[in-house]
Structure formats: structure tokens, C-alpha cells
């Protein structure tokens, strides 16, 4: 296993997607922002599922709205590239339903889970062990079972691609609309007891 | 030190990190977080990538996200100990006690099962909250919008059906 872990670092080092140190720092910032804004909490994610807390959708819509406009102009300037995921309709629909149900019950997602483990949440650690076994099952039965479920590749379409010449107008409308939605969603918060105590 | 940042500061910081990661000065790729799970399962159970086509497919993405995840653990730990001061060992979230039940067995078995299915769902869809929502929607990818709409709908329906409407005494 040690060799395989070294292999992981080697793969990252040999690819043009940032040095090991840079990728690690991106991870630190990712975990730090999530933890500092507290969106990894069960109260925030399951709370959103119960409509008792709206911090997660507010933050998500704002981040996407701002980043969509920023990315578009970075790409025009040659500073970035799009990396679009293909439309595999079966996978997106079946996977989306399974993911949505699990996210509401678990109160975590694959990005916020590790951050919660890092603050001492034992239930999330147990969920992560379940996740590892899920990953194992997916890997073992990918070709016979899961790949046929995912369906044919319907291409890597984007809204800006569909809009053609109106790409920059579309992206401005899209970005501003998402930012507006993030501001208009009423702010509701559900704190846990430990949080309330620390807030004083 | 401020113990938490408001949603809009978090959102702006996340947008900046996303743009930096995408840029040629950063990693020239999107942020994703669910590919590392089957990748780590491959490492842990010592599965041969030559034998399992899926491991071959995710070799480079899984490695990248694996290193990022180690960073996220460190970032989450340092922030929770020194900044938000929220580090503590706990088994049942407060809101689970309030809206579901106070049973350790119940919470742990639901955690295990939902963790298991969450990864299968994410891998079927080819991404998760990070890969589809954050990275995909920012590129206005249609795939991300399909996933996002379905997840939002099932999340809210499950939240309504699975939890109690009234808060219980904790």
C-alpha cells in the first residue's frame, strides 16, 4: 500500500495540474473555507433539506454566480480552460436521486465530509467507511452493472456553447441571476448547542 | 479572532479558490471531491488497476483529489482547532437528536448506509457537490444543471419525509 500511496504523489507530480505542494495548499484552503463558514455541519446541510437553514444554498449560488462570470473572462483572456463533464443521462438521473437522498440523511457530501471528520465527528467517520465500501463496490461492478446504467454519452454541452455569439451576454445574465438568487433566499440558521455556547 | 465568517464571505472566497484552481497559474483543472473515494478504496483493498477498468479511468483524477483531500483534512483540522474552536469528538449531531432521535445505533447505521450510497450516486453521476455544483455550474455545463436540479429536489423531498416536523427536547 505504501508504494501505491507514493504512486499517488508521483502521478500528481508528473501531471501538469500543479505541484504536489500547490494541490495540497488548494486542499487546505478548500477545507479551511468550508470549516470557517461552517457549511460542513449536519445542521447546515440536513438543515437545508428540512428548510431550516439556508446558508448552504446561499453560499453555493453566490460562489457559482461569481465564478461563472470570472471564469468566462479568464478563458477569453487565455488564463483558464473549461473542463466539461459529459451528459450521461441515466447516470445523472439515477445518481442524482441516490445522491440527494443520501445527502439529506448523512448531512454531508464528499467534499464537506472530510472537513467534519477533521473536527472530530465520529458518525461522519463511520459514513466515510461506508463510502469507501461504496467506492469498492462501484469499482468491482463498474463494467457489468454501473456503466450500462449510466447510458450513452450525449456530449459536453454548455449554456454558453448553446448561446453561441450571445455567450458573453448569457454568462452575465446567468451569473447575475445566481448572485441575485443567493441574496434573495431568506437567511435562516440552525445552530447546534456547542456552537451556541461558544457564540456566547 | 472571528469564530465564523458569514455566507457571503465564504461564497466569495470559494469563488476565488475555484477560479484560481481553474487558472493556468493554479492547477488548470476543476475542483472535485468524490473521485478520491474509489481511488482510496483501490489503494486500501490493493485492487489491480490492470484488472479493474474503472481504476484506470480515474487514475489521474483520483490521485489529484487524493492529495487535495489530505490538504482538506489538515485545513479543516487547523481551522476547527484554532479559528472556529469547534473541534470536539461527537457521535450524534444536535439537529439529528432534535429532529430524528437520540440513538447512537440509529445515527451510525444511517451514516454508514447513506455514506455508502452517496458515493455510488456520485460516481454514477460522474461528480458530486464540488465537481458538478461548484465546478460544473460555473462552466454552465448542462450535465451539472441536470444533476443540480435532481439533487435539490430529492434533497428537499427526503428532508421533508425523513425528519420530524417539530423539534424534540434534546
Interface residues (C-beta under 8 A of the other chain):
Chain A: X1 X4 X5 X7 X8 X9 X11 X12 X15 X16 X17 X18 X20 X22 X23 X24 X25 X26 X27 X28 X29 X30 X31 X32 X33 X34 X35 X36 X37 X38 X39 X40 X41 X42 X43 X46 X47 X48 X49 X50 X51 X52 X55 X58 X59 X60 X61 X62 X63 X64 X65 X66 X67 X68 X70 X71 X74 X78 X79 X80 X81 X82 X83 X84 X85 X86 X87 X88 X89 X91 X92 X93 X94 X95 X96 X97 X98 X99 X100 X101 X102 X103 X104 X105 X106 X107 X108 X109 X110 X111 X112 X113 X114 X115 X116 X117 X118 X119 X120 X121 X122 X123 X124 X126 X127 X128 X129 X130 X131 X132 X133 X134 X135 X136 X137 X138 X139 X140 X142 X143 X146 X149 X150 X156 X157 X158 X159 X160 X162 X170 X171 X174 X182 X187 X190 X192 X193 X194 X195 X198 X199
Chain B: X3 X4 X5 X6 X7 X8 X9 X10 X11 X12 X13 X14 X15 X17 X18 X19 X20 X21 X22 X23 X24 X25 X26 X27 X28 X29 X30 X31 X33 X34 X36 X37 X38 X39 X40 X41 X42 X43 X44 X45 X46 X47 X52 X53 X54 X55 X59 X60 X62 X63 X64 X66 X67 X68 X69 X70 X71 X72 X73 X74 X75 X76 X77 X78 X79 X80 X83 X84 X85 X86 X87 X88 X89 X90 X91 X92 X93 X94 X95 X96 X99 X107 X108 X110 X111 X112 X113 X114 X115 X116 X117 X118 X119 X120 X121 X122 X123 X124 X125 X126 X127 X128 X129 X130 X131 X132 X133 X134 X135 X136 X137 X138 X139 X140 X141 X142 X143 X144 X145 X146 X147 X149 X150 X151 X152 X153 X154 X155 X156 X157 X158 X159 X160 X162 X163 X170
